[in-house]
């Protein structure tokens, strides 16, 4: 069975019954039939499209369609072949009356002229036997350059009169030698009597620029066949989704089994990790409480020193046992020597250093807070003693000149 049945639209007899019309309509096929208009019903012309991009061909045809159409109500089949656009016109009223006579749906009819259904050739001239009359076609490099139709078989003189004219109009004089000067042999088409014989005509070698687009091809599929195809596609999709679901389920069960097998090994690690986190939290809390006590005690001890030296704290920073202070004078400049002596006398501070600052009025001080015992105490055999003189290495001091060294 052919993929698409092809029938001449004029081949239906006047006394065709429903059975004959059923056979001609090709209801047994998947695709609606292609109805071929006889060349005798058509008027053809060509339009020069050299230099026009492919996507602008339709705009070019629509621009000239009004002046080229030979009928008040014209049907048109336009296809591009190289630098030419070939157009076949027919009278829609004639086709509409024929459809009404044989109960055919004119709006749903898929129509193509007989000329585009003849087999495509690579090079040369060919004389085709049409349903009525004969048609000559000139081909060059697989492109149709020109065609002509006569109601009866022509002689060699008629061929010679038309051949140079067609070549000149096509702008292909250089290729004229590749076309035979003698009248080519007639290619006779088989009589279209039944479905099998209709398959002798080829599919159209050029699609209609003014016809249906490729996505409209679904409308050519019969509704019952389209429903069957949609149902099959749905079943295939459901089957694929079901298979994917079962694969995912199997993978999920496999992963769950692996997790269950590893749980006894991971559980002790989780318990140890929980205990470690809990211990770390307690250590952090204790360190915070201790630091808070040290800082509060330091601030309390700094208050009389600052009052005596007429200084104020602008910034205070404490981190991991080290404190940094930014001091500014209240009235006059700070006496750095007296201030550092007072700070060294505090029992909670050690390793006092002056830090550089771009503002001369601001004094930055860094020191460490002692947490165990006092800086001037030494524990010997569990007893606390205060020696008269400490070793030189144990004494912490800074330059008494009040000048800050570069880099401090």
ABEGO torsion letter per residue (X at the ends): XBABBBBBAAABBAABBAAAAAAAAGAABABBBBBBBBAAABBBBBBBABGBBAAAAAAAAAAAAAAABABABBBBBBBBBEABBBBBBBBAAAAAAAAAAAGBBAAABBBBBAAAABBBBABEBBBBBBABEBBBBBBBGGBBABBBBBABBBBAAAAAAAAAAAAAAAGAAAAAAABBABBBBBBBBBBBABAAAAAABBBBABBBAABBBAAAAAAABBAAAAAAAAAAAAAAAAAAAAAAAAAAAAAAAAAAAAAAAAAAAAAAAAAAAAAAAAAAAAAAAAAAAAAAAAAAAAAAAAAAAAAAAGBBBABBBBBGGBBBBBBBBAABBBBAAAAAAAAAABAABBGBBBBBBABAABBBBBBBBBABEBAABBBBGGBBBBBABBBAAABBBBBAAGBBBBGX
